[in-house]
C-alpha cells in the first residue's frame, strides 16, 4: 500500500521545518521539486498555516538576525536575499527598518581588518570593495572607513 500523497507532502514539509525555518516559497519549491501535485501542495500549505508552522514574518526576522551574527551584510544584500526567498516587500521593509546598518557595517569591517595587509590607502580600497560586496551603501561605508582609519 502506498501512502497518501497529501500526507507525504505534509510530512516532507514538516521535516524541512524541523531542520530550520523556511519561507512559504521555499516549502513550495521543495514540494514542487519532489513533483507533488498542486492540490497536495495547497493542502499542505493550508494545514501548515492552520498549525502556525509557516510564518514569513518570523522567518524574515530570524534570517536577518542569523545573517547579522554570522556574516554581517547590508540592507541591500539582505533585501535581495529575502526577495529571493519569496518574502513579501512589506515584510522586508518592516524587518529592515529595525536593522542597524552602521553597526553591522562596522562589525563586518572590524572582522576583516586584521586580514588586510599593506598601507592604509590599499587597505581602505580593499575594505571598501569588501563592504560593497556585503551589500552596504557607499555613505555607510565611508563613515565606517573614516571611523577605522582616522589620521
Long-range contacts (C-beta under 8 A, 24 or more apart in sequence): 5-36, 5-37, 5-40, 6-39, 6-40, 6-43, 6-44, 8-36, 8-40, 9-34, 9-36, 9-40, 9-41, 9-43, 9-44, 10-43, 10-44, 10-47, 10-48, 12-36, 13-44, 13-48, 14-48, 14-53, 17-48, 17-53, 17-54, 21-55, 21-58, 21-59, 21-62, 21-63, 22-54, 22-59, 23-56, 23-59, 23-60, 23-85, 23-86, 23-87, 24-54, 24-56, 24-86, 25-85, 25-86, 25-87, 26-85, 26-86, 27-54, 28-86, 56-86, 56-87, 56-88, 56-91, 57-91, 57-94, 57-95, 59-85, 59-87, 60-87, 60-91, 60-92, 60-95, 61-95, 64-95, 64-96, 64-99, 68-99, 68-104, 71-108, 71-134, 72-104, 72-105, 72-107, 72-108, 72-111, 72-134, 73-104, 73-108, 73-134, 73-135, 73-136, 74-101, 74-104, 74-105, 74-131, 74-134, 74-135, 74-136, 74-137, 74-140, 75-99, 75-101, 75-135, 75-136, 75-137, 76-135, 76-136, 76-137, 77-134, 77-135, 78-135, 80-135, 101-136, 101-137, 101-140, 102-140, 102-143, 102-144, 104-136, 105-131, 105-134, 105-136, 105-140, 105-141, 105-143, 105-144, 106-144, 106-147, 106-148, 108-134, 108-136, 109-144, 109-145, 109-148, 110-148, 113-148, 120-149, 120-151, 123-149, 124-149
